[in-house]
Amino acid sequence: MSTPTRWTDDHFVAGDIALDFANTVFRRTPELGADLLDSGRSLTGWFGHAGLLPPTDDPPAATEGALPAARRLRDRLWVVVDSQREGGEVPADALTGLLEQARSGVVTVTADGTVRPRSLAGALAAVALAGIRLVLTPPPRPVRSCDRCGWYFLDTSRGRRRRWCSMKTCGNQAKAARFRDSHS
């Protein structure tokens, strides 16, 4: 039995919950890396760290169908975000999938528009709703993809030229590689 992914703040660098959920693989480019949603416990742990479920040191395992549903949701997020980033139309089947996922869980919506899930299915629905919001109301800051790993993030840099998901990981690696190349 493998140990579930231990989520840290380093996994939440996108600036948007739907983008953070889309980043639940080790890397997207140049080839797809390991799936960080490797078990039901990893999934519920992610929702706990994201604040969509009560956090706990030993999260309960998700139901058998929740992990495949979560992976489908992530795939749909990849499709809609990539199509928007490339300036294309959002494929109808991916958007329909997000809408179906949003309908599948019970959530409470407060007067200020905050979505609070009532269960694991509700947490998946909350992520789907955040993805729909990204499609229907694109953020003022562009969604970018990390040059090294392909993770998504909202570019909140002043010049809007951010290239890495995180300076702590990919940015540091890129700068170290550039230094090595210039001194070899």
C-alpha positions in Angstrom: 0.0 0.0 0.0 1.5 3.4 -1.0 1.5 6.4 1.1 -0.9 9.1 -0.1 0.4 12.4 -1.4 1.1 14.8 1.5 -0.2 18.1 0.3 1.7 21.3 1.2 1.4 24.9 0.2 3.9 24.3 -2.6 1.1 22.4 -4.4 -1.2 25.5 -4.2 0.6 28.1 -6.3 -1.9 28.8 -9.0 -3.9 31.5 -7.4 -7.2 29.8 -8.2 -8.7 26.6 -6.8 -9.7 25.1 -10.2 -6.1 25.7 -11.5 -4.6 24.2 -8.3 -6.8 21.1 -8.9 -5.7 20.9 -12.5 -2.1 20.9 -11.2 -2.5 17.6 -9.3 0.1 15.8 -11.4 3.8 16.0 -10.8 4.2 17.8 -14.1 2.2 18.3 -17.4 5.1 18.9 -19.7 7.3 17.9 -21.4 5.6 14.6 -20.6 2.9 13.8 -18.1 4.4 13.1 -14.7 3.1 11.0 -11.8 -0.5 11.4 -10.7 -0.6 13.1 -7.3 -4.2 12.0 -6.9 -2.9 8.4 -6.4 -5.6 7.3 -3.9 -8.8 8.2 -2.3 -6.9 9.5 0.8 -4.9 11.8 -1.5 -8.0 13.2 -2.9 -9.7 13.9 0.4 -6.3 15.2 1.7 -6.2 17.7 -1.2 -9.7 18.9 -0.4 -8.8 19.3 3.3 -5.7 21.3 2.5 -7.6 23.4 0.0 -10.2 24.2 2.7 -13.1 22.5 0.9 -13.4 19.8 3.6 -12.4 19.9 7.2 -8.6 19.2 7.4 -7.4 16.2 9.3 -4.1 14.3 9.7 -5.7 11.1 8.6 -8.4 11.9 6.0 -10.9 9.2 5.2 -10.6 7.5 1.9 -12.9 8.7 -0.9 -15.6 6.4 -2.3 -14.6 4.1 -5.1 -16.1 6.3 -7.8 -14.8 9.6 -6.5 -11.2 9.2 -7.7 -12.1 8.5 -11.3 -14.6 11.4 -11.2 -11.9 13.7 -9.8 -9.5 12.7 -12.6 -12.2 13.3 -15.3 -12.8 16.7 -13.7 -9.0 17.4 -13.9 -8.9 16.3 -17.6 -11.9 18.6 -18.4 -10.2 21.5 -16.7 -7.1 20.9 -18.8 -9.2 21.0 -21.9 -11.0 24.3 -21.1 -8.0 26.1 -19.7 -5.8 25.1 -22.6 -8.4 26.1 -25.2 -8.8 29.5 -23.5 -5.1 30.1 -23.2 -4.7 29.4 -26.9 -7.5 31.7 -27.8 -9.8 29.0 -29.1 -13.4 28.1 -28.3 -14.0 26.0 -25.3 -15.1 22.5 -26.4 -18.8 22.0 -25.6 -18.3 18.5 -24.3 -15.7 19.7 -21.7 -17.9 22.5 -20.6 -20.9 20.2 -20.4 -18.8 17.8 -18.3 -18.0 20.6 -15.9 -21.7 21.6 -15.6 -22.6 17.9 -14.9 -19.9 17.7 -12.2 -21.2 20.9 -10.7 -24.7 19.4 -10.5 -23.5 16.2 -8.9 -22.7 17.5 -5.4 -24.5 19.5 -2.7 -23.0 22.9 -2.0 -24.2 25.9 -0.1 -23.7 29.3 -1.7 -23.5 32.2 0.6 -24.7 35.8 -0.1 -21.2 36.8 -1.2 -21.0 33.9 -3.6 -18.7 31.7 -1.5 -19.3 28.0 -2.3 -19.2 25.7 0.7 -19.3 21.9 -0.1 -21.3 19.6 2.2 -19.5 16.4 1.2 -16.7 15.0 -1.0 -19.1 15.2 -4.0 -19.8 18.8 -3.1 -16.1 19.5 -3.0 -15.8 18.2 -6.6 -18.8 20.3 -7.5 -17.1 23.4 -5.9 -14.0 22.8 -8.1 -16.2 22.4 -11.2 -18.0 25.6 -10.4 -14.6 27.4 -10.0 -13.7 26.0 -13.5 -16.9 27.2 -15.0 -16.2 30.6 -13.4 -12.8 30.7 -15.2 -14.5 29.9 -18.5 -17.4 32.4 -18.2 -15.5 35.2 -16.4 -11.8 35.0 -17.3 -9.7 36.6 -14.6 -8.1 40.0 -15.3 -4.6 38.4 -14.9 -3.8 35.9 -17.6 -3.6 32.2 -17.0 -0.2 30.9 -17.8 1.6 27.6 -17.9 5.0 27.0 -16.3 7.8 26.8 -18.7 9.3 23.8 -16.9 6.5 21.7 -15.6 3.3 22.9 -17.3 1.4 23.8 -14.1 -1.1 26.6 -14.5 -1.1 29.8 -12.6 -2.6 33.3 -12.6 0.1 35.7 -13.6 0.0 38.3 -10.9 3.4 39.7 -11.6 3.6 43.4 -12.2 4.9 43.1 -15.8 2.7 40.0 -16.4 5.8 38.0 -17.6 5.9 35.3 -14.9 7.3 32.1 -16.4 7.3 29.6 -13.6 4.7 28.1 -11.3 6.9 28.9 -8.3 10.3 30.5 -7.9 11.0 28.0 -5.1 10.8 25.0 -7.4 10.8 25.5 -11.2 12.2 29.1 -11.2 15.2 28.1 -9.0 15.8 25.0 -11.2 15.7 27.1 -14.4 18.1 29.7 -13.0 20.5 27.1 -11.7 20.5 25.4 -15.1 21.1 28.7 -16.9 24.0 29.4 -14.5 25.5 26.0 -15.1 25.2 26.4 -18.9 26.9 29.8 -18.8 29.8 28.5 -16.7 30.6 25.3 -18.5 
